[in-house]
Amino acid sequence: MDTRTPAAAHPRTREPQYQFEVDMALRDGISRFGIMSNQRWRDDPRGVLFVLARYKFVAKMLSGRGRVVEVGCADAFGTRLVQQEVKSVTATDFDPVFLADARERMATDGWECDTLVHDILSGPVPPGGFDAAYSLDVFEHIVPEQEDAFVRNIAKSLSRTGAAVIGSPSLQSQAYASEGSKAGHVNCKDGKEYRRVMERHFENVFLFSMNDEVVHTGFTPLAHYLFALCVGPK
């Protein structure tokens, strides 16, 4: 039996316009981070900001697209930003541990999207014909011998007029990367090299630089992060 006073059981905010937030928390519970985003928030809160800024860039570049696929979603914490701007997202990853966590949170929070365990190195994402694709912080984990398979299979997952946004830390950024990051980063490139890889699989490639949460078209050797906006799969 709840022995608290009514006010303590259902607290009221001093400013009434915020009461709905208390009501929502009591009714629906508190949303939680995913496995990976939880670690970032605990160890380096700014990292959550930077990751979400990357997802926002993708969301704006792909705004209005129909069927969109994410390659390497991990815990899919940022996927919701893209969902706000496109008609549907299929979130894929080769690690079922992270996808299981994402599905659990989707069911609890009511923001479900299609999910699929898939290794992009094994082939295009079925059933293919996606209007757009994006992949953030995955390319640098792909050994150079397989980088073309990675980008080619993303391109082959798209329709003839499809577009892709592929983001990766730059080669120059690795001087400042943590030891944990460096352990998985086996293929960081400078801007020119990065563009050349993408151009082997897309007709048009537009390169953007990023420092912290700021996206720009500045000098790529000073960029911490690189975005390739790729249009027209070959």
ROGUPA-254423 format. One record per residue (C-alpha): x, y, z. Coordinates in steps of 0.5 Angstrom, whole numbers, padded with zeros to 4 digits, always signed. Layout:
XYZ...
% end
This chain:
+0000+0000+0000+0003+0007-0002+0003+0011+0005+0006+0017+0002+0001+0024+0001-0002+0025-0005+0003+0030-0007+0009+0026-0006+0006+0020-0010+0005+0025-0016+0009+0031-0015+0007+0038-0018+0012+0042-0022+0012+0050-0020+0011+0052-0027+0005+0048-0030+0007+0048-0037+0012+0042-0035+0007+0038-0031+0006+0034-0037+0014+0032-0037+0013+0029-0030+0006+0026-0032+0010+0022-0038+0016+0020-0033+0011+0017-0028+0006+0014-0034+0012+0011-0039+0018+0011-0035+0025+0014-0036+0028+0012-0043+0035+0009-0042+0041+0010-0046+0044+0004-0050+0050-0001-0049+0055+0003-0053+0051+0010-0051+0051+0009-0044+0059+0008-0044+0060+0014-0047+0055+0018-0043+0059+0015-0037+0066+0016-0039+0066+0022-0044+0059+0026-0044+0061+0030-0050+0062+0024-0054+0055+0023-0054+0054+0030-0057+0059+0029-0062+0055+0022-0064+0048+0025-0064+0051+0031-0069+0053+0026-0074+0046+0023-0074+0043+0030-0075+0047+0031-0081+0045+0025-0084+0038+0026-0082+0038+0033-0086+0042+0030-0092+0037+0025-0093+0031+0028-0091+0025+0026-0094+0027+0020-0097+0023+0013-0097+0027+0007-0095+0033+0008-0091+0038+0003-0089+0043+0004-0083+0050+0000-0084+0053-0001-0077+0048+0002-0072+0051-0001-0066+0045+0000-0060+0042+0005-0065+0041+0010-0060+0042+0016-0065+0038+0012-0071+0031+0016-0068+0034+0023-0071+0034+0020-0078+0027+0017-0076+0025+0024-0075+0026+0026-0082+0025+0020-0087+0019+0015-0088+0023+0009-0085+0029+0006-0083+0032-0001-0083+0038-0001-0078+0043-0007-0079+0049-0009-0075+0053-0015-0075+0053-0016-0068+0047-0019-0065+0048-0017-0058+0047-0009-0060+0041-0010-0064+0038-0014-0058+0039-0008-0054+0036-0004-0059+0030-0008-0060+0029-0008-0052+0029-0001-0052+0025+0000-0058+0019-0004-0055+0019+0000-0049+0020+0007-0051+0015+0006-0057+0020+0008-0063+0020+0001-0067+0024+0001-0073+0026-0005-0078+0032-0009-0075+0037-0014-0079+0043-0018-0076+0047-0017-0083+0055-0017-0084+0055-0012-0090+0062-0015-0092+0058-0021-0094+0054-0018-0099+0048-0012-0100+0043-0011-0095+0037-0015-0097+0032-0014-0100+0036-0008-0103+0033-0002-0107+0034+0002-0101+0033+0010-0103+0039+0012-0098+0044+0009-0094+0048+0011-0088+0054+0008-0084+0057+0012-0078+0064+0010-0075+0064+0003-0079+0069+0004-0085+0075+0005-0080+0074-0002-0077+0074-0005-0084+0081-0007-0086+0084-0004-0092+0083-0011-0096+0076-0011-0095+0074-0003-0096+0072-0004-0103+0067-0010-0101+0064-0005-0096+0063+0001-0100+0061-0003-0106+0056-0007-0102+0053-0001-0099+0052+0002-0106+0049-0005-0109+0044-0004-0103+0041+0002-0106+0036+0004-0112+0039+0007-0118+0038+0014-0116+0040+0012-0109+0045+0016-0104+0049+0014-0098+0053+0018-0093+0059+0015-0090+0063+0018-0084+0069+0016-0081+0075+0019-0076+0080+0022-0080+0087+0019-0081+0090+0026-0077+0085+0025-0071+0088+0019-0069+0094+0023-0066+0089+0025-0061+0084+0018-0060+0084+0014-0054+0087+0007-0054+0081+0004-0054+0079+0007-0060+0085+0006-0063+0085-0001-0062+0079-0002-0067+0081+0004-0072+0085+0000-0077+0083+0004-0083+0083+0011-0082+0084+0016-0088+0086+0023-0090+0081+0026-0094+0084+0025-0101+0084+0018-0100+0077+0017-0097+0074+0021-0103+0078+0016-0108+0075+0010-0104+0068+0012-0105+0069+0015-0112+0070+0008-0114+0063+0006-0113+0059+0012-0114+0059+0017-0119+0059+0023-0115+0062+0024-0108+0062+0031-0104+0067+0031-0098+0065+0035-0091+0070+0036-0085+0067+0036-0078+0071+0038-0072+0067+0036-0065+0060+0038-0067+0061+0043-0073+0060+0040-0080+0064+0045-0085+0068+0045-0092+0074+0047-0089+0081+0044-0090+0081+0036-0089+0088+0035-0086+0085+0039-0080+0078+0035-0080+0077+0030-0074+0072+0027-0078+0070+0026-0085+0063+0025-0089+0063+0023-0096+0056+0024-0099+0055+0019-0105+0050+0020-0110+0049+0015-0116+0052+0008-0115+0056+0005-0120
% end
